[in-house]
Amino acid sequence: MKKFILAGIAAGIMAFSMQSMAADFVAGKDYTVIKNPGKVDVPGKIEVREFFWYGCPHCYTLEPHMQTWLKNMPKDVRFLRTPAAMNKLWEQGARAYYVSEALGIRQKTHLPLMHAIHAENKQIFDQASLAKFYTAYGVPEAKFNGLFNSFAISAKIAESNKLAQQYQLTGVPAVVVNGKYIVTGEDGKVTQVLDYLVKKERAAK
């Protein structure tokens, strides 16, 4: 009986602690309020959009926290990844992301590519090295290269840059909540702030 009581108390303290932490999240300190909010793609859903670059060490550090968060993501939330293409180097990775998406292998290759770059110290940043990487997943280099600079992929790059400019992003990782708020960082606090802002948006409906 004592164990159950202690467990209940511990759970209560944890819940109270999390609520207290959430109550301390303030604009300008823990997140940024976007001056000109963007429109979400699916009305009725709370959109969470993560901007990243494959070569970003901070994005790599944040990724496990985001993966954990995604496993328990609320049903009224729509999560989107947007590869940042804010310079020529980043654009190479962004094009590769969209090619993998077009070929239906994004889910199989997203984390392995990050791991190869950061854990294995492989320099996979240009079109040639990226094309070679994807051959391990059954994509011929010619097919990858044919899509890499295609109109469809270039349109995706333009959309990514338009959103980055609209949200006035200066770096990554950056997570935008419902087109209204930007959360930055690389630790578990990011997902705590995300939960807080999702609840905020849910209450505002």
HELIX and SHEET records of a PDB file:
HELIX    1   1 LYS A    2  ALA A   23  1                                  22    
HELIX    2   2 PRO A   57  LYS A   71  1                                  15    
HELIX    3   3 LYS A   88  ALA A  102  1                                  15    
HELIX    4   4 ARG A  106  HIS A  118  1                                  13    
HELIX    5   5 GLN A  127  TYR A  134  1                                   8    
HELIX    6   6 THR A  135  TYR A  137  5                                   3    
HELIX    7   7 GLU A  141  PHE A  148  1                                   8    
HELIX    8   8 PHE A  151  GLN A  166  1                                  16    
HELIX    9   9 LYS A  189  ALA A  204  1                                  16    
SHEET    1   A 5 THR A  32  VAL A  33  0                                        
SHEET    2   A 5 TYR A 181  THR A 184 -1                                        
SHEET    3   A 5 ALA A 174  VAL A 177 -1                                        
SHEET    4   A 5 ILE A  46  PHE A  52 -1                                        
SHEET    5   A 5 VAL A  77  PRO A  83  1                                        
END                                                                             
